[in-house]
Amino acid sequence: MMTNIELLRKIHAGANDYYRPDDEIVCHIAVLRSWLDREKPEDIAYIFDPLDERFYDRLYTMDPFIRECEQIIENNLEESYFSINSYWRNHKQTEDIRHLNAFALDFDFYKIKEFKSLSPTEMYEMHIKPALPMKPTAVLDSGRGLYVLYVFHHCSIVRLKLYQAIYKAFFGKFKDYGMDAAAMNVTQVIRIPGSYNAKADKTVEIIESHPTEYEITDFCELLPYTQEETRVHFEKKRKRLQKKREKNHKDHNDRKKKCKSFLKDLSQLIAIRNHHKIYEGYRETLIYLALEKMMWAGYDKELAIAEAEKLNAMFHWPLKGKSVEKQCMPSKIYSRCNSISKAINKLSISAEEQRKMEVLVTRERRDLQKKRLRNKHLLLNRTKKEVDLLRRRTYVIKLKTQGRRNTEIAKSLDVDKSTITNDLKYINTHRHEFRKVLGDTIEALVESIEDKRKIRTVIYDEQIRLRKWVEISAEVLYDP
């Protein structure tokens, strides 16, 4: 069985490796503890709070790291940890990782009711060992829990995603045994074997060890996909993205159509603000946005400046000389220009101004316009609700002239009696207005019914109902 120091050396076996003759970079390994016992009493009084239980990282190159660990083990110092991966400088951050060295599966099985009564050795022998996919490099009794270590020949941080995917596969296999998901970080630290666990009142010791010689790729068999399946997946993904880019690519003709609508709205905005005597605060911004849009749409530079000059001439106080080109021309053509929402914000276009715009409209207002269109009757310039109300009132008049009672009319039209009462009240109160609205609506409806292209947009059953309504309306309108 390996000794504590031999295990530490095996994990960080490549710490002193050089890759070029002039390579000055060596690995740094972190040791985490409180360090209060190493400070001078006078320094503690001024620098440290004696009751401060926070831990601090100190990073060492290989030989000083081993000497530090030997001292910790020899004195059985408590609560001492080391990093399983190493760093290229004296900083312990993910971006500073130089070598990935091992997987440390941290089992807090004592938190699970089913395993709470078991010792770390019993838990390992009975449950974890039979489920391990391959022989571990070492198994550590951490005091209350377990560490299962898989040491592999160190590899670059370039393989971080593979490292994380393998860790995730381990977690999926052992989460029911209390494997700690929070302990899978690339900057993970574990207790130094031979140090003292104060909470468990026990020394961290090696239960089992094996002379393994793994590469990180040996663990790929834990992943749910083979290398060939992964290659095929990414090839398909690349093709999908390429197809999406081609689909989303807008040709210059389409861009120019959008740009013309954009320029039309800008000229409309200038006219509106001139009318309200708003002359300042947006001139240069508007011209810049116009030039940016035209350059994005593929306009020739001279033509874009000429169009911008036309907008400039509309201002109450236009820019003089060549100021349009010097002050407002974008520094370069960007693949994307300012969005509609950004243009609205930059020009502070109000809701009232947006009513007269075609393109410069907020998403909320566009959605509202679409909703209104959806609610609009296909043949009439009225909402479906207004058409239904007008049609019902037409039938109410027809049935009332036949001598029907309100209760009978309500039953025939499948509405409440109070609805019929309210309809009659409205018709009697607004007799002339009602007849005018009904007449105009029926006239527009007859014209639409005769238009074969328009009538095709309406389903057959609705066509029958509309034609019947026209007949009844004729009787109602021309009834003396």
Solvent accessible surface area in square Angstrom, and as a share of the most:
residue,aa,sasa,rsa
1,M,158,0.70
2,M,35,0.16
3,T,79,0.46
4,N,38,0.20
5,I,34,0.17
6,E,88,0.39
7,L,0,0.00
8,L,0,0.00
9,R,111,0.40
10,K,46,0.20
11,I,3,0.02
12,H,2,0.01
13,A,78,0.61
14,G,4,0.04
15,A,2,0.02
16,N,71,0.37
17,D,53,0.28
18,Y,129,0.49
19,Y,122,0.46
20,R,141,0.51
21,P,150,0.94
22,D,110,0.57
23,D,12,0.06
24,E,160,0.72
25,I,67,0.34
26,V,31,0.18
27,C,1,0.00
28,H,35,0.16
29,I,0,0.00
30,A,0,0.00
31,V,0,0.00
32,L,31,0.16
33,R,12,0.04
34,S,29,0.19
35,W,2,0.01
36,L,40,0.20
37,D,85,0.44
38,R,77,0.28
39,E,39,0.17
40,K,126,0.53
41,P,107,0.67
42,E,97,0.44
43,D,47,0.24
44,I,35,0.18
45,A,76,0.59
46,Y,189,0.72
47,I,120,0.61
48,F,38,0.16
49,D,78,0.40
50,P,93,0.59
51,L,156,0.78
52,D,27,0.14
53,E,150,0.67
54,R,161,0.59
55,F,72,0.30
56,Y,80,0.31
57,D,57,0.30
58,R,88,0.32
59,L,29,0.14
60,Y,43,0.16
61,T,43,0.25
62,M,13,0.06
63,D,77,0.40
64,P,43,0.27
65,F,0,0.00
66,I,5,0.03
67,R,145,0.53
68,E,16,0.07
69,C,0,0.00
70,E,75,0.34
71,Q,82,0.37
72,I,0,0.00
73,I,39,0.20
74,E,147,0.66
75,N,81,0.41
76,N,61,0.31
77,L,37,0.18
78,E,92,0.41
79,E,24,0.11
80,S,0,0.00
81,Y,38,0.15
82,F,0,0.00
83,S,1,0.00
84,I,0,0.00
85,N,1,0.00
86,S,1,0.01
87,Y,0,0.00
88,W,104,0.36
89,R,94,0.34
90,N,95,0.49
91,H,92,0.41
92,K,46,0.20
93,Q,99,0.44
94,T,54,0.31
95,E,131,0.59
96,D,2,0.01
97,I,4,0.02
98,R,33,0.12
99,H,6,0.03
100,L,0,0.00
101,N,3,0.01
102,A,0,0.00
103,F,0,0.00
104,A,1,0.01
105,L,0,0.00
106,D,23,0.12
107,F,0,0.00
108,D,23,0.12
109,F,1,0.00
110,Y,49,0.19
111,K,146,0.62
112,I,51,0.26
113,K,187,0.79
114,E,131,0.59
115,F,8,0.03
116,K,140,0.59
117,S,107,0.69
118,L,37,0.18
119,S,47,0.31
120,P,11,0.07
121,T,62,0.36
122,E,81,0.36
123,M,0,0.00
124,Y,0,0.00
125,E,84,0.38
126,M,112,0.50
127,H,49,0.22
128,I,0,0.00
129,K,87,0.37
130,P,98,0.62
131,A,30,0.24
132,L,25,0.13
133,P,48,0.30
134,M,33,0.15
135,K,118,0.50
136,P,5,0.03
137,T,0,0.00
138,A,0,0.00
139,V,0,0.00
140,L,1,0.00
141,D,3,0.02
142,S,10,0.06
143,G,8,0.08
144,R,111,0.41
145,G,4,0.04
146,L,0,0.00
147,Y,14,0.05
148,V,0,0.00
149,L,0,0.00
150,Y,0,0.00
151,V,8,0.05
152,F,7,0.03
153,H,107,0.48
154,H,24,0.11
155,C,18,0.11
156,S,53,0.34
157,I,53,0.27
158,V,130,0.75
159,R,105,0.38
160,L,35,0.17
161,K,172,0.73
162,L,42,0.21
163,Y,0,0.00
164,Q,88,0.39
165,A,40,0.31
166,I,0,0.00
167,Y,3,0.01
168,K,145,0.62
169,A,25,0.19
170,F,0,0.00
171,F,50,0.21
172,G,48,0.46
173,K,98,0.41
174,F,0,0.00
175,K,110,0.46
176,D,109,0.56
177,Y,54,0.21
178,G,13,0.12
179,M,10,0.04
180,D,44,0.23
181,A,50,0.39
182,A,88,0.68
183,A,15,0.11
184,M,44,0.20
185,N,83,0.43
186,V,8,0.04
187,T,25,0.15
188,Q,12,0.06
189,V,37,0.21
190,I,1,0.00
191,R,23,0.08
192,I,0,0.00
193,P,0,0.00
194,G,6,0.05
195,S,0,0.00
196,Y,54,0.21
197,N,6,0.03
198,A,44,0.34
199,K,153,0.65
200,A,28,0.22
201,D,107,0.55
202,K,71,0.30
203,T,49,0.28
204,V,1,0.00
205,E,89,0.40
206,I,21,0.11
207,I,33,0.17
208,E,24,0.11
209,S,18,0.12
210,H,42,0.19
211,P,126,0.79
212,T,14,0.08
213,E,154,0.69
214,Y,35,0.13
215,E,85,0.38
216,I,2,0.01
217,T,66,0.38
218,D,60,0.31
219,F,0,0.00
220,C,42,0.25
221,E,133,0.60
222,L,39,0.19
223,L,41,0.20
224,P,110,0.69
225,Y,145,0.55
226,T,82,0.48
227,Q,164,0.73
228,E,97,0.43
229,E,90,0.40
230,T,52,0.30
231,R,138,0.50
232,V,56,0.32
233,H,95,0.42
234,F,111,0.46
235,E,62,0.28
236,K,118,0.50
237,K,86,0.37
238,R,128,0.47
239,K,116,0.49
240,R,139,0.51
241,L,79,0.39
242,Q,78,0.35
243,K,149,0.63
244,K,123,0.52
245,R,146,0.53
246,E,112,0.50
247,K,168,0.71
248,N,85,0.44
249,H,127,0.57
250,K,83,0.35
251,D,78,0.40
252,H,95,0.43
253,N,106,0.55
254,D,50,0.26
255,R,42,0.15
256,K,70,0.30
257,K,142,0.60
258,K,96,0.41
259,C,0,0.00
260,K,135,0.57
261,S,25,0.16
262,F,5,0.02
263,L,22,0.11
264,K,136,0.58
265,D,4,0.02
266,L,0,0.00
267,S,30,0.19
268,Q,68,0.30
269,L,0,0.00
270,I,0,0.00
271,A,49,0.38
272,I,18,0.09
273,R,15,0.06
274,N,41,0.21
275,H,146,0.65
276,H,114,0.51
277,K,154,0.65
278,I,81,0.41
279,Y,54,0.21
280,E,129,0.58
281,G,82,0.79
282,Y,9,0.03
283,R,57,0.21
284,E,66,0.30
285,T,48,0.28
286,L,0,0.00
287,I,0,0.00
288,Y,67,0.25
289,L,3,0.01
290,A,0,0.00
291,L,0,0.00
292,E,16,0.07
293,K,20,0.08
294,M,0,0.00
295,M,24,0.11
296,W,37,0.13
297,A,0,0.00
298,G,29,0.28
299,Y,26,0.10
300,D,85,0.44
301,K,89,0.38
302,E,121,0.54
303,L,90,0.45
304,A,0,0.00
305,I,27,0.13
306,A,46,0.36
307,E,47,0.21
308,A,0,0.00
309,E,64,0.29
310,K,129,0.55
311,L,11,0.05
312,N,7,0.04
313,A,74,0.58
314,M,73,0.33
315,F,10,0.04
316,H,94,0.42
317,W,129,0.45
318,P,43,0.27
319,L,19,0.09
320,K,154,0.65
321,G,68,0.65
322,K,147,0.62
323,S,22,0.14
324,V,1,0.00
325,E,66,0.30
326,K,163,0.69
327,Q,114,0.50
328,C,2,0.01
329,M,40,0.18
330,P,14,0.09
331,S,106,0.69
332,K,126,0.53
333,I,108,0.55
334,Y,95,0.36
335,S,98,0.63
336,R,206,0.75
337,C,27,0.16
338,N,28,0.14
339,S,55,0.35
340,I,38,0.19
341,S,64,0.41
342,K,115,0.49
343,A,1,0.01
344,I,9,0.04
345,N,111,0.57
346,K,103,0.44
347,L,2,0.01
348,S,85,0.55
349,I,10,0.05
350,S,53,0.34
351,A,57,0.44
352,E,109,0.49
353,E,19,0.09
354,Q,10,0.04
355,R,163,0.59
356,K,125,0.53
357,M,15,0.07
358,E,110,0.49
359,V,38,0.22
360,L,0,0.00
361,V,2,0.01
362,T,39,0.23
363,R,173,0.63
364,E,131,0.59
365,R,53,0.19
366,R,84,0.31
367,D,72,0.37
368,L,76,0.38
369,Q,77,0.34
370,K,114,0.48
371,K,107,0.45
372,R,146,0.53
373,L,122,0.61
374,R,156,0.57
375,N,69,0.35
376,K,73,0.31
377,H,22,0.10
378,L,120,0.60
379,L,17,0.08
380,L,9,0.05
381,N,125,0.64
382,R,73,0.27
383,T,51,0.30
384,K,102,0.43
385,K,168,0.71
386,E,78,0.35
387,V,1,0.00
388,D,74,0.39
389,L,63,0.32
390,L,15,0.07
391,R,35,0.13
392,R,59,0.21
393,R,38,0.14
394,T,0,0.00
395,Y,43,0.16
396,V,0,0.00
397,I,32,0.16
398,K,49,0.21
399,L,20,0.10
400,K,81,0.34
401,T,86,0.50
402,Q,98,0.44
403,G,65,0.62
404,R,93,0.34
405,R,173,0.63
406,N,32,0.16
407,T,73,0.42
408,E,85,0.38
409,I,0,0.00
410,A,6,0.05
411,K,172,0.73
412,S,68,0.44
413,L,45,0.22
414,D,129,0.67
415,V,49,0.28
416,D,100,0.52
417,K,114,0.48
418,S,70,0.45
419,T,37,0.21
420,I,0,0.00
421,T,63,0.37
422,N,90,0.46
423,D,2,0.01
424,L,25,0.13
425,K,143,0.61
426,Y,64,0.24
427,I,8,0.04
428,N,92,0.47
429,T,97,0.56
430,H,71,0.32
431,R,123,0.45
432,H,155,0.69
433,E,92,0.41
434,F,7,0.03
435,R,91,0.33
436,K,138,0.58
437,V,44,0.25
438,L,0,0.00
439,G,22,0.21
440,D,76,0.39
441,T,6,0.03
442,I,15,0.08
443,E,123,0.55
444,A,45,0.35
445,L,0,0.00
446,V,54,0.31
447,E,125,0.56
448,S,6,0.04
449,I,21,0.11
450,E,130,0.58
451,D,55,0.29
452,K,147,0.62
453,R,199,0.73
454,K,102,0.43
455,I,18,0.09
456,R,183,0.67
457,T,80,0.46
458,V,10,0.06
459,I,121,0.61
460,Y,151,0.57
461,D,84,0.44
462,E,24,0.11
463,Q,32,0.14
464,I,82,0.42
465,R,115,0.42
466,L,0,0.00
467,R,105,0.38
468,K,111,0.47
469,W,0,0.00
470,V,29,0.17
471,E,113,0.51
472,I,18,0.09
473,S,0,0.00
474,A,43,0.33
475,E,86,0.39
476,V,12,0.07
477,L,28,0.14
478,Y,177,0.67
479,D,70,0.36
480,P,167,1.05
